[in-house]
């Protein structure tokens, strides 16, 4: 299905542009449709699921007709849809729900991660360990078993037959620096290797510790780049921070992060060399486990 999150952002752009083209303020529009100024603001900033009735009133107030009316109404209907993630509600956490929504309509996903194994590639026991760590830190925005189920569901959507093309650049640091107990980390590395070898739409690259980044800027956090089948749906960047996910939808911000990603890609190992490094790292970890007393 087309991502409702993506279509909410597109609807926001369309409605705001139509209003401004007609020289009307948000306050003027709110009075014409007998709705609050806050309602208009939320719609024009993609901060709510649209009510089709409100959109119809806005189109009428702005004098939108015929093909343009049908086009925007179609966007609004997509924006109001519900996906499998909505059945989880708050139990899977708002951040996970947002990612699941955006991913549902993506054509391509590119990710850079320097701190942990990406969610798409995490094994069940690695997911359990991450959840335990979050709970130990005092996180309470999700229900553990429901979050676990939802994360596996996200993986099914990405790794399934109709999933998007996915490319991830892993910093060698996170491969060399274990973020889970050795047995869990070993199974995780073996799983990443297996996915990289068996899924034709999945590409795993490694940014080596010795990569020369002279004259280029490194990203300051993990981030995702999304593109969508409909060229009218703007590409998105989602920046992953400790406490929030920052969504960028402007061309300027997308191009900035896209450039950073291309710099990372140019400095990364080839697919074959990346796979070799992952295998070497897994073998070294396994040898260390068997040789320890």
Secondary structure, 3 states (H helix, E strand, C coil): CCCHHHHHHHHHHHHHHHHHHCCCCHHHHHHHHCCCHHHHHHHHCCCCCCCHHHHHHHHHHCCCCHHHHHHHHHHHHHHCCCCHHHHHHHHHCHHHHHHHHHHHCEEEEEEEECCCCCHHHCCHHHHHHHHHHHHHCCCCCCCHHHHHHHHHHHHHHHHCCCCCEEEEEEEHHHHHCCCCCHHHHHHHHHHHHHHHHHCCCEEEEEECCCCCCCCCCCCCCEEEEEEECCCCCCCEEEEECCCCEEEECCHHHHHHHHHHHHHHHHHCCCHHHHHHHHHHHHHHHHHHHHHCC
